[in-house]
Amino acid sequence: MMNIKYISLILFACFLFFGLVSCEEKEWSENYDIDYPVSTITSVSPMQQKIGGEVSITGSNLEYVLYVSIGNLRCVIKSKNTDSIVITIPANAPKDFISIENIYMRKFVYEKEVFIPIP
């Protein structure tokens, strides 16, 4: 009877040891990260526009965009699809860069040119 307990204990210890040794250790975030798309701007036209006028933005993943801003001032999005957005220039628009922020809170700033509002 004692032999069966010792044999069972030894077998259990062996299975436990081999089970722990044979586990493959992975980095915590491996295979867990979700690759959220980044919305990007490739061009803005025109780079000078009157207050209340429209500006076309082209790029990629633009269907995910929630906000378009000139500096810190948000613009009204008139229309959008996967590769273009049309915005209306708000009153008090500053001379600054145009940026977009998508539903995943990823921000992209178009730094090729500064947008210039025409009063």
C-alpha positions in Angstrom: 0.0 0.0 0.0 2.9 2.4 0.8 4.6 1.5 -2.4 1.5 2.5 -4.4 1.5 5.9 -2.7 5.2 6.5 -3.3 5.0 5.4 -6.9 2.0 7.6 -7.5 3.8 10.5 -5.8 6.9 9.9 -8.0 4.8 9.7 -11.2 2.9 12.9 -10.3 6.2 14.7 -9.6 7.6 13.5 -12.9 4.5 14.6 -14.9 4.6 18.0 -13.1 8.3 18.4 -13.8 8.1 17.5 -17.5 4.9 19.6 -17.9 6.7 22.7 -16.6 9.9 22.0 -18.5 8.2 21.4 -21.8 6.1 24.7 -21.7 7.2 27.2 -24.3 7.7 30.7 -22.8 6.4 33.5 -24.9 6.6 37.2 -24.4 3.5 38.6 -22.7 2.3 40.7 -25.6 3.1 38.2 -28.3 0.0 37.4 -30.4 -2.1 39.7 -28.2 -1.6 43.1 -29.9 -4.3 44.3 -32.1 -3.0 46.2 -35.1 -5.4 49.2 -35.3 -5.2 51.1 -38.6 -3.6 54.5 -38.7 -5.3 57.1 -40.9 -2.8 59.1 -42.9 -2.9 62.2 -45.1 -1.1 62.2 -48.5 -2.3 65.6 -49.8 -4.5 68.6 -48.9 -6.0 70.8 -51.6 -6.1 73.8 -51.5 -3.6 74.8 -48.8 -5.2 78.3 -48.8 -8.9 78.7 -48.5 -11.5 81.2 -47.4 -13.4 80.9 -44.1 -16.4 78.7 -44.9 -14.8 77.2 -48.0 -14.1 73.6 -48.6 -10.8 71.7 -48.5 -10.2 68.2 -49.8 -8.0 65.8 -47.9 -6.7 62.5 -49.5 -5.0 59.7 -47.8 -5.6 56.2 -46.5 -7.9 54.7 -43.8 -9.9 57.9 -43.7 -13.2 56.2 -43.1 -12.0 55.8 -39.5 -11.5 59.5 -38.9 -13.5 61.2 -36.2 -11.9 64.6 -36.1 -10.1 66.9 -38.5 -8.3 69.9 -36.9 -6.3 72.9 -38.0 -4.0 73.5 -35.1 -6.3 72.9 -32.1 -9.5 74.0 -33.9 -11.8 71.2 -35.1 -13.4 71.4 -38.5 -16.7 70.2 -39.7 -16.4 67.0 -41.8 -18.7 67.5 -44.8 -18.1 64.1 -46.4 -15.7 61.2 -46.1 -14.8 57.7 -47.5 -11.9 55.4 -47.5 -9.5 57.7 -49.3 -10.9 61.3 -49.1 -12.5 63.8 -46.7 -14.0 67.2 -47.5 -14.0 69.7 -44.6 -15.4 73.2 -44.2 -13.0 75.8 -42.9 -14.3 77.2 -39.5 -14.3 80.9 -38.5 -11.1 81.8 -36.6 -9.1 79.1 -38.3 -5.4 79.5 -37.5 -2.4 79.3 -39.8 -1.3 75.9 -38.8 -0.9 72.2 -39.7 -3.9 70.0 -40.5 -4.3 66.8 -38.4 -6.7 63.9 -38.2 -7.7 61.6 -35.3 -9.4 58.3 -35.9 -11.7 56.1 -33.8 -8.7 54.3 -32.3 -7.4 57.7 -31.0 -4.5 57.6 -33.4 -3.4 61.0 -34.6 -1.7 62.0 -37.8 -0.4 65.5 -38.5 0.2 66.6 -42.1 3.4 68.5 -41.8 4.4 69.0 -45.5 2.7 72.4 -45.6 1.0 74.8 -43.2 -2.6 75.6 -44.0 -3.3 79.3 -44.5 -6.9 80.6 -44.0 -8.0 83.5 -46.1 -10.2 86.0 -44.2 
